[in-house]
Amino acid sequence: TAAVRRHTTGSMSDAYVSLAVLGAAVLLSEATRVAAARLLSGVHRTRVLEAASTFQLCCCTHELKLLGEAAPLAPPLGLALTYAVTVVHLGTFRGATCSPIGAAESVCRGKLVACQFAAAVAAQFFATAVWSLGLSEVHVRHQRFGFRCFDPLGGTLREAAAVELGCAFAVQAAAMHAGALDENLRAHFLAAVIPAVFSAGGGISGAVFNPVLAFSVQFPCSGHTYPEYCFVYWLGPVLGVASCVLLFEKVVPFLSGKTPVAPDVPVVQKQKTQ
């Protein structure tokens, strides 16, 4: 009917605007990375690369989350978009972890984590500034509600924490075993894992499995306190990654007598849409 066609046309228009916003965020972050690679060296370059990549991840997730909630695409299109954006991230992050968990082994981890959280806050301001322009109907509606977001949990706190633990475990396991694949296939393999875990757990916790990303995207939402969000989005992923590393680097080698699996590829942090 005409109403359905208008709704479909509007949804696609919103999607095109969101794609333009994603492109702008990626280009801005990439320009920062290129400048850092040319002008900086050592620890300073690492910090800027980490901040720029975290900013890109958070900006894209803000936009995709809003699109998924306000103008959801058909599930195949949504998952395809998640896959495509993840491939873009893998191709541009240049080894950045975009997660405090991934930065834990760095000798300058404290300052790296600070850069990540600063970038996460900057992404919130960027997203609000873009939405204030009213480029799409989705942005206009979101502005009417004062850019508020609501309870992101679709289950109890324990269920959501368990989902975050499971998602982090699955993605970490995929990253640790991706080194066995051909180099040209690694990014696509990891990018395929992200939509899969989101499809499985997104309805309960949002399947974020990244503390700094959750701080930027989920913590501002109403419905729960900061300690409760920390329990779900910080403790869950930390336990998931730790248990995965323990299993594949300690338990399995001990039982099988084989060499431990070493994570050859940084853990991928996802983009999601609903």
C-alpha positions as CSV (number, residue, x, y, z in Angstrom):
1,T,0.0,0.0,0.0
2,A,0.9,3.7,-0.2
3,A,1.5,3.9,3.5
4,V,3.9,1.0,3.5
5,R,5.8,2.4,0.5
6,R,6.1,5.8,2.3
7,H,7.4,4.0,5.4
8,T,9.9,2.0,3.3
9,T,11.1,5.1,1.5
10,G,11.5,7.0,4.7
11,S,13.5,4.2,6.3
12,M,15.8,4.0,3.3
13,S,16.3,7.8,3.4
14,D,17.2,7.6,7.1
15,A,19.6,4.7,6.3
16,Y,21.4,6.8,3.6
17,V,21.8,9.7,6.0
18,S,23.2,7.3,8.6
19,L,25.6,5.9,6.1
20,A,26.8,9.4,5.3
21,V,27.4,10.0,9.1
22,L,29.3,6.8,9.3
23,G,31.4,7.8,6.4
24,A,32.1,11.2,7.9
25,A,33.2,9.6,11.2
26,V,35.5,7.2,9.5
27,L,37.1,9.9,7.3
28,L,37.7,12.2,10.2
29,S,39.3,9.4,12.2
30,E,41.3,8.2,9.3
31,A,42.7,11.7,8.7
32,T,43.7,11.8,12.3
33,R,45.5,8.4,12.0
34,V,47.3,9.5,8.9
35,A,48.5,12.7,10.5
36,A,49.6,10.8,13.6
37,A,51.5,8.3,11.5
38,R,53.4,11.1,9.7
39,L,54.0,13.5,12.5
40,L,54.3,11.4,15.7
41,S,56.3,8.4,16.8
42,G,56.4,5.9,19.6
43,V,54.0,6.1,22.5
44,H,52.5,9.4,21.3
45,R,51.5,7.9,18.0
46,T,50.1,4.8,19.7
47,R,47.9,7.0,21.9
48,V,46.5,9.1,19.1
49,L,45.8,6.0,17.0
50,E,44.0,4.4,19.9
51,A,41.9,7.5,20.5
52,A,41.0,8.0,16.9
53,S,40.0,4.4,16.4
54,T,38.0,4.4,19.6
55,F,36.3,7.6,18.5
56,Q,35.4,6.0,15.2
57,L,34.0,2.9,16.8
58,C,31.8,4.8,19.3
59,C,30.6,7.3,16.7
60,C,29.5,4.6,14.3
61,T,27.9,2.6,17.1
62,H,25.9,5.6,18.3
63,E,24.5,6.2,14.8
64,L,23.8,2.5,14.1
65,K,22.1,2.0,17.5
66,L,19.8,5.0,16.8
67,L,19.0,3.8,13.3
68,G,18.3,0.3,14.6
69,E,15.9,1.5,17.3
70,A,14.1,4.2,15.4
71,A,14.1,2.9,11.8
72,P,15.0,-0.8,12.0
73,L,16.1,-2.4,8.7
74,A,15.1,-5.9,7.7
75,P,17.3,-8.3,9.6
76,P,19.4,-9.4,6.6
77,L,20.2,-5.8,5.8
78,G,21.0,-5.0,9.4
79,L,23.4,-7.9,9.7
80,A,24.9,-7.1,6.4
81,L,25.5,-3.5,7.5
82,T,27.1,-4.7,10.7
83,Y,29.4,-7.0,8.8
84,A,30.4,-4.2,6.3
85,V,31.1,-1.7,9.0
86,T,33.2,-4.2,10.9
87,V,35.3,-4.9,7.8
88,V,35.9,-1.1,7.5
89,H,37.0,-1.0,11.1
90,L,39.4,-3.9,10.7
91,G,40.9,-2.2,7.6
92,T,41.4,1.1,9.3
93,F,42.2,0.5,13.0
94,R,45.9,-0.2,12.4
95,G,46.2,-2.5,15.4
96,A,44.3,-0.4,17.8
97,T,42.3,-2.4,20.4
98,C,39.6,0.2,21.2
99,S,39.1,-1.6,24.5
100,P,40.6,-1.4,28.0
101,I,40.8,-5.2,28.0
102,G,42.9,-5.2,24.9
103,A,45.2,-2.5,26.3
104,A,45.8,-4.4,29.5
105,E,49.1,-5.9,28.3
106,S,50.5,-2.5,27.1
107,V,53.3,-1.0,29.2
108,C,51.5,2.4,29.0
109,R,48.0,0.9,29.5
110,G,46.9,3.5,32.0
111,K,47.3,6.4,29.6
112,L,45.9,4.3,26.7
113,V,42.8,3.5,28.6
114,A,42.4,7.2,29.5
115,C,42.7,8.0,25.7
116,Q,40.0,5.5,25.0
117,F,37.6,6.9,27.5
118,A,38.3,10.5,26.4
119,A,37.5,9.4,22.8
120,A,34.3,7.7,24.0
121,V,33.2,11.0,25.6
122,A,34.2,12.9,22.5
123,A,32.1,10.5,20.4
124,Q,29.0,11.4,22.5
125,F,29.5,15.1,21.8
126,F,30.0,14.3,18.1
127,A,26.9,12.2,17.9
128,T,24.8,14.9,19.6
129,A,26.1,17.6,17.3
130,V,25.3,15.6,14.2
131,W,21.8,14.7,15.5
132,S,21.1,18.4,16.3
133,L,21.4,19.2,12.6
134,G,18.2,17.2,11.9
135,L,19.5,15.6,8.8
136,S,17.0,12.8,8.9
137,E,13.6,12.1,10.4
138,V,15.3,9.7,12.9
139,H,17.5,12.5,14.1
140,V,14.6,15.0,14.4
141,R,12.6,12.5,16.5
142,H,15.6,11.8,18.7
143,Q,16.1,15.5,19.2
144,R,12.5,15.9,20.3
145,F,13.1,13.5,23.1
146,G,16.2,15.4,24.2
147,F,18.6,12.7,22.8
148,R,17.5,10.4,25.6
149,C,18.0,6.7,25.4
150,F,16.1,4.1,27.4
151,D,16.8,0.9,29.2
152,P,19.1,-1.2,26.9
153,L,18.6,-4.4,28.8
154,G,16.1,-7.0,27.6
155,G,16.6,-9.3,30.6
156,T,17.8,-9.3,34.2
157,L,21.2,-8.0,35.2
158,R,22.5,-11.5,35.6
159,E,21.2,-12.6,32.2
160,A,22.7,-9.5,30.5
161,A,26.1,-10.0,32.2
162,A,26.1,-13.6,31.2
163,V,25.4,-12.6,27.6
164,E,28.2,-10.1,27.7
165,L,30.5,-12.7,29.1
166,G,29.5,-15.2,26.4
167,C,29.9,-12.6,23.5
168,A,33.3,-11.6,24.8
169,F,34.4,-15.2,25.1
170,A,33.2,-16.0,21.5
171,V,34.9,-13.0,19.9
172,Q,38.1,-13.5,21.8
173,A,38.2,-17.2,20.8
174,A,37.7,-16.2,17.2
175,A,40.5,-13.7,17.4
176,M,42.8,-16.2,19.0
177,H,42.2,-18.7,16.3
178,A,42.0,-16.4,13.3
179,G,45.8,-16.6,12.9
180,A,45.4,-20.1,11.4
181,L,43.5,-18.7,8.5
182,D,44.8,-17.1,5.3
183,E,45.6,-13.4,5.9
184,N,43.0,-12.4,3.3
185,L,40.3,-14.3,5.1
186,R,40.9,-13.2,8.7
187,A,39.1,-9.9,8.5
188,H,36.0,-11.4,6.9
189,F,36.0,-14.3,9.4
190,L,36.1,-11.9,12.4
191,A,33.6,-9.6,10.8
192,A,31.2,-12.5,10.3
193,V,31.5,-13.4,14.0
194,I,30.3,-9.9,15.1
195,P,26.8,-10.1,13.5
196,A,26.5,-13.7,14.7
197,V,27.0,-12.8,18.4
198,F,24.9,-9.7,18.1
199,S,22.1,-11.7,16.6
200,A,22.3,-14.2,19.5
201,G,22.6,-11.8,22.4
202,G,21.6,-8.3,21.2
203,G,18.1,-8.6,22.4
204,I,19.2,-9.1,26.0
205,S,22.2,-6.8,26.5
206,G,22.9,-5.2,23.2
207,A,25.9,-7.5,22.8
208,V,28.5,-4.7,23.3
209,F,31.3,-6.8,25.0
210,N,33.5,-3.7,25.2
211,P,33.7,-1.6,28.4
212,V,34.7,1.7,26.7
213,L,32.1,1.3,24.0
214,A,29.4,0.5,26.6
215,F,30.5,3.6,28.6
216,S,29.9,5.8,25.5
217,V,26.7,4.2,24.2
218,Q,24.9,2.3,27.0
219,F,25.8,4.1,30.3
220,P,23.9,7.4,29.4
221,C,20.7,5.4,29.1
222,S,18.1,5.4,31.8
223,G,16.8,2.3,33.5
224,H,19.8,1.3,35.6
225,T,22.5,2.7,37.8
226,Y,26.1,3.1,36.9
227,P,27.2,0.2,39.2
228,E,24.6,-2.0,37.6
229,Y,25.9,-1.1,34.1
230,C,29.5,-1.7,35.3
231,F,28.4,-5.2,36.5
232,V,27.0,-6.0,33.1
233,Y,29.2,-4.2,30.6
234,W,32.6,-4.2,32.5
235,L,32.7,-7.3,34.6
236,G,30.9,-9.5,32.0
237,P,33.4,-8.9,29.2
238,V,36.5,-9.0,31.5
239,L,35.4,-12.4,32.8
240,G,34.6,-13.6,29.2
241,V,38.1,-12.6,27.8
242,A,39.9,-13.9,30.9
243,S,38.1,-17.3,30.8
244,C,38.8,-17.6,27.1
245,V,42.5,-16.9,27.5
246,L,42.7,-19.3,30.5
247,L,41.0,-22.0,28.6
248,F,43.0,-21.9,25.3
249,E,46.3,-20.9,26.7
250,K,46.4,-22.9,29.9
251,V,43.7,-25.6,30.2
252,V,43.6,-27.0,26.7
253,P,47.4,-27.1,26.2
254,F,47.8,-28.8,29.6
255,L,45.2,-31.4,28.7
256,S,46.4,-32.0,25.2
257,G,50.1,-31.4,25.6
258,K,50.1,-28.9,22.7
259,T,51.5,-25.4,22.3
260,P,49.2,-22.7,23.6
261,V,47.2,-20.7,21.1
262,A,48.5,-17.1,20.9
263,P,46.2,-14.3,19.9
264,D,47.6,-13.3,16.5
265,V,44.9,-10.8,15.7
266,P,43.6,-8.0,18.0
267,V,40.1,-8.6,19.4
268,V,37.6,-6.9,17.1
269,Q,35.2,-4.5,18.6
270,K,31.7,-4.5,16.8
271,Q,29.3,-2.2,15.3
272,K,25.8,-3.2,15.7
273,T,22.4,-2.3,14.4
274,Q,19.1,-3.7,15.3
